[in-house]
Amino acid sequence: MTTWEYATIPLLIHNTKAILDQWGADGWELVQVVPGPAGSANLVAYLKRPRAGS
């Protein structure tokens, strides 16, 4: 059975593609993007990838 590890990262609006491309190159898959904390103009991305050895 595949097990997963997860990451939560802030996305800077002016650099979103480069940030996601870098995480994707490291094997992370984007799961969801949600607004940041109240009053924040930034977004938060949730990512996952298979855990090593699974």
N, CA, C, O and CB atoms as a CASP TS submission, in Angstrom:
PFRMAT TS
TARGET T0000
AUTHOR 0000-0000-0000
METHOD Language model
MODEL 1
PARENT N/A
ATOM      1  N   MET     1       0.832  -1.170   0.000  1.00  0.00           N
ATOM      2  CA  MET     1       0.000   0.000   0.000  1.00  0.00           C
ATOM      3  C   MET     1       0.886   1.247   0.000  1.00  0.00           C
ATOM      4  O   MET     1       1.894   1.298   0.706  1.00  0.00           O
ATOM      5  CB  MET     1      -0.952  -0.009   1.209  1.00  0.00           C
ATOM      6  N   THR     2       0.512   2.233  -0.782  1.00  0.00           N
ATOM      7  CA  THR     2       1.254   3.493  -0.824  1.00  0.00           C
ATOM      8  C   THR     2       0.939   4.323   0.410  1.00  0.00           C
ATOM      9  O   THR     2      -0.223   4.484   0.784  1.00  0.00           O
ATOM     10  CB  THR     2       0.920   4.286  -2.106  1.00  0.00           C
ATOM     11  N   THR     3       1.970   4.840   1.029  1.00  0.00           N
ATOM     12  CA  THR     3       1.784   5.805   2.109  1.00  0.00           C
ATOM     13  C   THR     3       2.279   7.150   1.606  1.00  0.00           C
ATOM     14  O   THR     3       3.132   7.211   0.720  1.00  0.00           O
ATOM     15  CB  THR     3       2.539   5.369   3.418  1.00  0.00           C
ATOM     16  N   TRP     4       1.752   8.217   2.165  1.00  0.00           N
ATOM     17  CA  TRP     4       2.006   9.564   1.660  1.00  0.00           C
ATOM     18  C   TRP     4       2.649  10.446   2.718  1.00  0.00           C
ATOM     19  O   TRP     4       2.460  10.254   3.919  1.00  0.00           O
ATOM     20  CB  TRP     4       0.713  10.199   1.174  1.00  0.00           C
ATOM     21  N   GLU     5       3.415  11.418   2.235  1.00  0.00           N
ATOM     22  CA  GLU     5       3.859  12.513   3.088  1.00  0.00           C
ATOM     23  C   GLU     5       3.283  13.791   2.491  1.00  0.00           C
ATOM     24  O   GLU     5       3.024  13.861   1.290  1.00  0.00           O
ATOM     25  CB  GLU     5       5.438  12.576   3.196  1.00  0.00           C
ATOM     26  N   TYR     6       3.085  14.794   3.332  1.00  0.00           N
ATOM     27  CA  TYR     6       2.403  16.016   2.925  1.00  0.00           C
ATOM     28  C   TYR     6       3.237  17.237   3.267  1.00  0.00           C
ATOM     29  O   TYR     6       4.045  17.216   4.195  1.00  0.00           O
ATOM     30  CB  TYR     6       1.032  16.112   3.588  1.00  0.00           C
ATOM     31  N   ALA     7       3.028  18.299   2.504  1.00  0.00           N
ATOM     32  CA  ALA     7       3.687  19.576   2.768  1.00  0.00           C
ATOM     33  C   ALA     7       2.667  20.689   2.578  1.00  0.00           C
ATOM     34  O   ALA     7       1.771  20.591   1.740  1.00  0.00           O
ATOM     35  CB  ALA     7       4.925  19.785   1.833  1.00  0.00           C
ATOM     36  N   THR     8       2.813  21.731   3.355  1.00  0.00           N
ATOM     37  CA  THR     8       2.001  22.937   3.232  1.00  0.00           C
ATOM     38  C   THR     8       2.966  24.087   2.981  1.00  0.00           C
ATOM     39  O   THR     8       3.878  24.318   3.775  1.00  0.00           O
ATOM     40  CB  THR     8       1.111  23.188   4.521  1.00  0.00           C
ATOM     41  N   ILE     9       2.769  24.812   1.877  1.00  0.00           N
ATOM     42  CA  ILE     9       3.700  25.883   1.532  1.00  0.00           C
ATOM     43  C   ILE     9       2.957  27.169   1.192  1.00  0.00           C
ATOM     44  O   ILE     9       1.872  27.120   0.613  1.00  0.00           O
ATOM     45  CB  ILE     9       4.585  25.462   0.358  1.00  0.00           C
ATOM     46  N   PRO    10       3.527  28.318   1.543  1.00  0.00           N
ATOM     47  CA  PRO    10       2.933  29.586   1.128  1.00  0.00           C
ATOM     48  C   PRO    10       3.252  29.833  -0.343  1.00  0.00           C
ATOM     49  O   PRO    10       4.346  29.514  -0.808  1.00  0.00           O
ATOM     50  CB  PRO    10       3.451  30.759   2.009  1.00  0.00           C
ATOM     51  N   LEU    11       2.303  30.396  -1.065  1.00  0.00           N
ATOM     52  CA  LEU    11       2.514  30.758  -2.463  1.00  0.00           C
ATOM     53  C   LEU    11       2.543  32.274  -2.594  1.00  0.00           C
ATOM     54  O   LEU    11       1.606  32.958  -2.182  1.00  0.00           O
ATOM     55  CB  LEU    11       1.410  30.151  -3.366  1.00  0.00           C
ATOM     56  N   LEU    12       3.600  32.785  -3.156  1.00  0.00           N
ATOM     57  CA  LEU    12       3.684  34.211  -3.426  1.00  0.00           C
ATOM     58  C   LEU    12       3.019  34.468  -4.776  1.00  0.00           C
ATOM     59  O   LEU    12       3.383  33.852  -5.777  1.00  0.00           O
ATOM     60  CB  LEU    12       5.172  34.712  -3.415  1.00  0.00           C
ATOM     61  N   ILE    13       2.068  35.356  -4.802  1.00  0.00           N
ATOM     62  CA  ILE    13       1.256  35.581  -6.002  1.00  0.00           C
ATOM     63  C   ILE    13       2.118  35.856  -7.231  1.00  0.00           C
ATOM     64  O   ILE    13       1.803  35.370  -8.318  1.00  0.00           O
ATOM     65  CB  ILE    13       0.298  36.743  -5.775  1.00  0.00           C
ATOM     66  N   HIS    14       3.178  36.610  -7.087  1.00  0.00           N
ATOM     67  CA  HIS    14       3.999  36.984  -8.245  1.00  0.00           C
ATOM     68  C   HIS    14       4.948  35.875  -8.699  1.00  0.00           C
ATOM     69  O   HIS    14       5.617  36.031  -9.720  1.00  0.00           O
ATOM     70  CB  HIS    14       4.800  38.218  -7.920  1.00  0.00           C
ATOM     71  N   ASN    15       5.025  34.750  -7.963  1.00  0.00           N
ATOM     72  CA  ASN    15       5.988  33.703  -8.287  1.00  0.00           C
ATOM     73  C   ASN    15       5.389  32.298  -8.166  1.00  0.00           C
ATOM     74  O   ASN    15       6.119  31.330  -7.955  1.00  0.00           O
ATOM     75  CB  ASN    15       7.199  33.823  -7.382  1.00  0.00           C
ATOM     76  N   THR    16       4.089  32.187  -8.296  1.00  0.00           N
ATOM     77  CA  THR    16       3.390  30.926  -8.061  1.00  0.00           C
ATOM     78  C   THR    16       3.887  29.795  -8.954  1.00  0.00           C
ATOM     79  O   THR    16       4.170  28.703  -8.461  1.00  0.00           O
ATOM     80  CB  THR    16       1.913  31.117  -8.271  1.00  0.00           C
ATOM     81  N   LYS    17       3.998  30.037 -10.249  1.00  0.00           N
ATOM     82  CA  LYS    17       4.402  28.977 -11.178  1.00  0.00           C
ATOM     83  C   LYS    17       5.792  28.445 -10.849  1.00  0.00           C
ATOM     84  O   LYS    17       5.993  27.231 -10.816  1.00  0.00           O
ATOM     85  CB  LYS    17       4.372  29.493 -12.616  1.00  0.00           C
ATOM     86  N   ALA    18       6.735  29.317 -10.609  1.00  0.00           N
ATOM     87  CA  ALA    18       8.096  28.879 -10.302  1.00  0.00           C
ATOM     88  C   ALA    18       8.137  28.060  -9.017  1.00  0.00           C
ATOM     89  O   ALA    18       8.858  27.065  -8.942  1.00  0.00           O
ATOM     90  CB  ALA    18       9.028  30.085 -10.182  1.00  0.00           C
ATOM     91  N   ILE    19       7.382  28.461  -8.018  1.00  0.00           N
ATOM     92  CA  ILE    19       7.343  27.729  -6.748  1.00  0.00           C
ATOM     93  C   ILE    19       6.772  26.330  -6.973  1.00  0.00           C
ATOM     94  O   ILE    19       7.354  25.342  -6.523  1.00  0.00           O
ATOM     95  CB  ILE    19       6.499  28.496  -5.693  1.00  0.00           C
ATOM     96  N   LEU    20       5.639  26.241  -7.664  1.00  0.00           N
ATOM     97  CA  LEU    20       5.012  24.932  -7.900  1.00  0.00           C
ATOM     98  C   LEU    20       5.863  24.059  -8.813  1.00  0.00           C
ATOM     99  O   LEU    20       5.929  22.846  -8.617  1.00  0.00           O
ATOM    100  CB  LEU    20       3.621  25.111  -8.508  1.00  0.00           C
ATOM    101  N   ASP    21       6.515  24.658  -9.811  1.00  0.00           N
ATOM    102  CA  ASP    21       7.403  23.889 -10.691  1.00  0.00           C
ATOM    103  C   ASP    21       8.546  23.268  -9.893  1.00  0.00           C
ATOM    104  O   ASP    21       8.904  22.114 -10.126  1.00  0.00           O
ATOM    105  CB  ASP    21       7.966  24.786 -11.812  1.00  0.00           C
ATOM    106  N   GLN    22       9.117  24.014  -8.964  1.00  0.00           N
ATOM    107  CA  GLN    22      10.229  23.495  -8.169  1.00  0.00           C
ATOM    108  C   GLN    22       9.780  22.329  -7.285  1.00  0.00           C
ATOM    109  O   GLN    22      10.453  21.299  -7.228  1.00  0.00           O
ATOM    110  CB  GLN    22      10.832  24.611  -7.304  1.00  0.00           C
ATOM    111  N   TRP    23       8.653  22.486  -6.600  1.00  0.00           N
ATOM    112  CA  TRP    23       8.143  21.394  -5.758  1.00  0.00           C
ATOM    113  C   TRP    23       7.766  20.195  -6.618  1.00  0.00           C
ATOM    114  O   TRP    23       8.003  19.054  -6.222  1.00  0.00           O
ATOM    115  CB  TRP    23       6.920  21.863  -4.931  1.00  0.00           C
ATOM    116  N   GLY    24       7.180  20.438  -7.792  1.00  0.00           N
ATOM    117  CA  GLY    24       6.831  19.346  -8.701  1.00  0.00           C
ATOM    118  C   GLY    24       8.063  18.587  -9.166  1.00  0.00           C
ATOM    119  O   GLY    24       8.020  17.363  -9.296  1.00  0.00           O
ATOM    120  N   ALA    25       9.161  19.290  -9.417  1.00  0.00           N
ATOM    121  CA  ALA    25      10.409  18.654  -9.828  1.00  0.00           C
ATOM    122  C   ALA    25      10.963  17.762  -8.718  1.00  0.00           C
ATOM    123  O   ALA    25      11.713  16.824  -8.986  1.00  0.00           O
ATOM    124  CB  ALA    25      11.445  19.715 -10.219  1.00  0.00           C
ATOM    125  N   ASP    26      10.594  18.055  -7.482  1.00  0.00           N
ATOM    126  CA  ASP    26      11.022  17.248  -6.338  1.00  0.00           C
ATOM    127  C   ASP    26      10.047  16.110  -6.034  1.00  0.00           C
ATOM    128  O   ASP    26      10.190  15.418  -5.026  1.00  0.00           O
ATOM    129  CB  ASP    26      11.175  18.130  -5.110  1.00  0.00           C
ATOM    130  N   GLY    27       9.047  15.916  -6.916  1.00  0.00           N
ATOM    131  CA  GLY    27       8.138  14.789  -6.772  1.00  0.00           C
ATOM    132  C   GLY    27       6.835  15.086  -6.046  1.00  0.00           C
ATOM    133  O   GLY    27       6.057  14.171  -5.778  1.00  0.00           O
ATOM    134  N   TRP    28       6.585  16.354  -5.725  1.00  0.00           N
ATOM    135  CA  TRP    28       5.363  16.710  -5.003  1.00  0.00           C
ATOM    136  C   TRP    28       4.230  16.963  -5.978  1.00  0.00           C
ATOM    137  O   TRP    28       4.438  17.546  -7.042  1.00  0.00           O
ATOM    138  CB  TRP    28       5.591  17.946  -4.120  1.00  0.00           C
ATOM    139  N   GLU    29       3.023  16.524  -5.616  1.00  0.00           N
ATOM    140  CA  GLU    29       1.811  16.745  -6.410  1.00  0.00           C
ATOM    141  C   GLU    29       0.910  17.732  -5.673  1.00  0.00           C
ATOM    142  O   GLU    29       0.655  17.586  -4.478  1.00  0.00           O
ATOM    143  CB  GLU    29       1.059  15.400  -6.680  1.00  0.00           C
ATOM    144  N   LEU    30       0.431  18.740  -6.409  1.00  0.00           N
ATOM    145  CA  LEU    30      -0.474  19.728  -5.824  1.00  0.00           C
ATOM    146  C   LEU    30      -1.825  19.088  -5.555  1.00  0.00           C
ATOM    147  O   LEU    30      -2.407  18.453  -6.435  1.00  0.00           O
ATOM    148  CB  LEU    30      -0.630  20.955  -6.753  1.00  0.00           C
ATOM    149  N   VAL    31      -2.323  19.258  -4.333  1.00  0.00           N
ATOM    150  CA  VAL    31      -3.621  18.710  -3.945  1.00  0.00           C
ATOM    151  C   VAL    31      -4.666  19.812  -3.926  1.00  0.00           C
ATOM    152  O   VAL    31      -5.768  19.641  -4.447  1.00  0.00           O
ATOM    153  CB  VAL    31      -3.538  18.024  -2.567  1.00  0.00           C
ATOM    154  N   GLN    32      -4.317  20.948  -3.322  1.00  0.00           N
ATOM    155  CA  GLN    32      -5.291  22.023  -3.177  1.00  0.00           C
ATOM    156  C   GLN    32      -4.575  23.336  -2.890  1.00  0.00           C
ATOM    157  O   GLN    32      -3.489  23.353  -2.312  1.00  0.00           O
ATOM    158  CB  GLN    32      -6.300  21.700  -2.057  1.00  0.00           C
ATOM    159  N   VAL    33      -5.205  24.440  -3.306  1.00  0.00           N
ATOM    160  CA  VAL    33      -4.730  25.783  -2.966  1.00  0.00           C
ATOM    161  C   VAL    33      -5.879  26.489  -2.257  1.00  0.00           C
ATOM    162  O   VAL    33      -7.011  26.495  -2.740  1.00  0.00           O
ATOM    163  CB  VAL    33      -4.253  26.589  -4.251  1.00  0.00           C
ATOM    164  N   VAL    34      -5.571  27.087  -1.099  1.00  0.00           N
ATOM    165  CA  VAL    34      -6.590  27.786  -0.319  1.00  0.00           C
ATOM    166  C   VAL    34      -6.062  29.167   0.072  1.00  0.00           C
ATOM    167  O   VAL    34      -4.851  29.391   0.067  1.00  0.00           O
ATOM    168  CB  VAL    34      -6.987  26.963   0.948  1.00  0.00           C
ATOM    169  N   PRO    35      -6.958  30.089   0.410  1.00  0.00           N
ATOM    170  CA  PRO    35      -6.504  31.401   0.879  1.00  0.00           C
ATOM    171  C   PRO    35      -5.683  31.264   2.159  1.00  0.00           C
ATOM    172  O   PRO    35      -5.918  30.372   2.974  1.00  0.00           O
ATOM    173  CB  PRO    35      -7.706  32.334   1.116  1.00  0.00           C
ATOM    174  N   GLY    36      -4.725  32.160   2.318  1.00  0.00           N
ATOM    175  CA  GLY    36      -3.895  32.168   3.521  1.00  0.00           C
ATOM    176  C   GLY    36      -4.675  32.647   4.724  1.00  0.00           C
ATOM    177  O   GLY    36      -5.891  32.826   4.660  1.00  0.00           O
ATOM    178  N   PRO    37      -3.957  32.856   5.840  1.00  0.00           N
ATOM    179  CA  PRO    37      -4.608  33.326   7.069  1.00  0.00           C
ATOM    180  C   PRO    37      -5.394  34.622   6.831  1.00  0.00           C
ATOM    181  O   PRO    37      -5.106  35.377   5.902  1.00  0.00           O
ATOM    182  CB  PRO    37      -3.559  33.545   8.174  1.00  0.00           C
ATOM    183  N   ALA    38      -6.367  34.854   7.669  1.00  0.00           N
ATOM    184  CA  ALA    38      -7.235  36.039   7.539  1.00  0.00           C
ATOM    185  C   ALA    38      -6.397  37.296   7.332  1.00  0.00           C
ATOM    186  O   ALA    38      -5.439  37.552   8.061  1.00  0.00           O
ATOM    187  CB  ALA    38      -8.134  36.200   8.791  1.00  0.00           C
ATOM    188  N   GLY    39      -6.774  38.059   6.340  1.00  0.00           N
ATOM    189  CA  GLY    39      -6.081  39.305   6.060  1.00  0.00           C
ATOM    190  C   GLY    39      -4.869  39.143   5.163  1.00  0.00           C
ATOM    191  O   GLY    39      -4.249  40.136   4.783  1.00  0.00           O
ATOM    192  N   SER    40      -4.518  37.917   4.817  1.00  0.00           N
ATOM    193  CA  SER    40      -3.350  37.669   3.977  1.00  0.00           C
ATOM    194  C   SER    40      -3.758  37.651   2.508  1.00  0.00           C
ATOM    195  O   SER    40      -4.790  37.085   2.148  1.00  0.00           O
ATOM    196  CB  SER    40      -2.669  36.339   4.366  1.00  0.00           C
ATOM    197  N   ALA    41      -2.944  38.269   1.671  1.00  0.00           N
ATOM    198  CA  ALA    41      -3.203  38.256   0.229  1.00  0.00           C
ATOM    199  C   ALA    41      -2.598  37.020  -0.419  1.00  0.00           C
ATOM    200  O   ALA    41      -2.831  36.762  -1.600  1.00  0.00           O
ATOM    201  CB  ALA    41      -2.643  39.523  -0.429  1.00  0.00           C
ATOM    202  N   ASN    42      -1.827  36.258   0.337  1.00  0.00           N
ATOM    203  CA  ASN    42      -1.158  35.077  -0.212  1.00  0.00           C
ATOM    204  C   ASN    42      -2.048  33.842  -0.150  1.00  0.00           C
ATOM    205  O   ASN    42      -3.077  33.815   0.525  1.00  0.00           O
ATOM    206  CB  ASN    42       0.142  34.814   0.537  1.00  0.00           C
ATOM    207  N   LEU    43      -1.612  32.830  -0.876  1.00  0.00           N
ATOM    208  CA  LEU    43      -2.303  31.544  -0.897  1.00  0.00           C
ATOM    209  C   LEU    43      -1.447  30.497  -0.200  1.00  0.00           C
ATOM    210  O   LEU    43      -0.243  30.684  -0.025  1.00  0.00           O
ATOM    211  CB  LEU    43      -2.624  31.110  -2.349  1.00  0.00           C
ATOM    212  N   VAL    44      -2.076  29.393   0.195  1.00  0.00           N
ATOM    213  CA  VAL    44      -1.366  28.270   0.797  1.00  0.00           C
ATOM    214  C   VAL    44      -1.638  27.044  -0.070  1.00  0.00           C
ATOM    215  O   VAL    44      -2.785  26.750  -0.406  1.00  0.00           O
ATOM    216  CB  VAL    44      -1.813  28.031   2.294  1.00  0.00           C
ATOM    217  N   ALA    45      -0.566  26.333  -0.429  1.00  0.00           N
ATOM    218  CA  ALA    45      -0.693  25.129  -1.250  1.00  0.00           C
ATOM    219  C   ALA    45      -0.474  23.898  -0.386  1.00  0.00           C
ATOM    220  O   ALA    45       0.415  23.871   0.465  1.00  0.00           O
ATOM    221  CB  ALA    45       0.311  25.151  -2.428  1.00  0.00           C
ATOM    222  N   TYR    46      -1.293  22.882  -0.614  1.00  0.00           N
ATOM    223  CA  TYR    46      -1.142  21.583   0.043  1.00  0.00           C
ATOM    224  C   TYR    46      -0.644  20.607  -1.020  1.00  0.00           C
ATOM    225  O   TYR    46      -1.238  20.491  -2.092  1.00  0.00           O
ATOM    226  CB  TYR    46      -2.505  21.089   0.700  1.00  0.00           C
ATOM    227  N   LEU    47       0.449  19.908  -0.717  1.00  0.00           N
ATOM    228  CA  LEU    47       1.050  18.975  -1.651  1.00  0.00           C
ATOM    229  C   LEU    47       1.235  17.614  -1.016  1.00  0.00           C
ATOM    230  O   LEU    47       1.263  17.487   0.208  1.00  0.00           O
ATOM    231  CB  LEU    47       2.378  19.502  -2.147  1.00  0.00           C
ATOM    232  N   LYS    48       1.362  16.580  -1.865  1.00  0.00           N
ATOM    233  CA  LYS    48       1.633  15.230  -1.367  1.00  0.00           C
ATOM    234  C   LYS    48       2.584  14.522  -2.320  1.00  0.00           C
ATOM    235  O   LYS    48       2.700  14.883  -3.491  1.00  0.00           O
ATOM    236  CB  LYS    48       0.317  14.420  -1.205  1.00  0.00           C
ATOM    237  N   ARG    49       3.268  13.497  -1.790  1.00  0.00           N
ATOM    238  CA  ARG    49       4.085  12.604  -2.612  1.00  0.00           C
ATOM    239  C   ARG    49       4.202  11.280  -1.874  1.00  0.00           C
ATOM    240  O   ARG    49       4.081  11.222  -0.650  1.00  0.00           O
ATOM    241  CB  ARG    49       5.505  13.221  -2.908  1.00  0.00           C
ATOM    242  N   PRO    50       4.441  10.215  -2.638  1.00  0.00           N
ATOM    243  CA  PRO    50       4.605   8.917  -1.983  1.00  0.00           C
ATOM    244  C   PRO    50       5.795   8.954  -1.026  1.00  0.00           C
ATOM    245  O   PRO    50       6.846   9.510  -1.346  1.00  0.00           O
ATOM    246  CB  PRO    50       4.793   7.796  -3.031  1.00  0.00           C
ATOM    247  N   ARG    51       5.619   8.366   0.129  1.00  0.00           N
ATOM    248  CA  ARG    51       6.697   8.284   1.115  1.00  0.00           C
ATOM    249  C   ARG    51       7.761   7.322   0.594  1.00  0.00           C
ATOM    250  O   ARG    51       7.431   6.267   0.054  1.00  0.00           O
ATOM    251  CB  ARG    51       6.157   7.818   2.511  1.00  0.00           C
ATOM    252  N   ALA    52       9.017   7.676   0.751  1.00  0.00           N
ATOM    253  CA  ALA    52      10.122   6.850   0.291  1.00  0.00           C
ATOM    254  C   ALA    52      10.012   5.431   0.870  1.00  0.00           C
ATOM    255  O   ALA    52       9.759   5.257   2.062  1.00  0.00           O
ATOM    256  CB  ALA    52      11.469   7.492   0.683  1.00  0.00           C
ATOM    257  N   GLY    53      10.202   4.449   0.031  1.00  0.00           N
ATOM    258  CA  GLY    53      10.163   3.065   0.481  1.00  0.00           C
ATOM    259  C   GLY    53       8.777   2.453   0.524  1.00  0.00           C
ATOM    260  O   GLY    53       8.617   1.304   0.934  1.00  0.00           O
ATOM    261  N   SER    54       7.765   3.218   0.100  1.00  0.00           N
ATOM    262  CA  SER    54       6.414   2.632   0.136  1.00  0.00           C
ATOM    263  C   SER    54       5.974   2.207  -1.243  1.00  0.00           C
ATOM    264  O   SER    54       4.867   1.694  -1.408  1.00  0.00           O
ATOM    265  CB  SER    54       5.404   3.624   0.718  1.00  0.00           C
TER
END
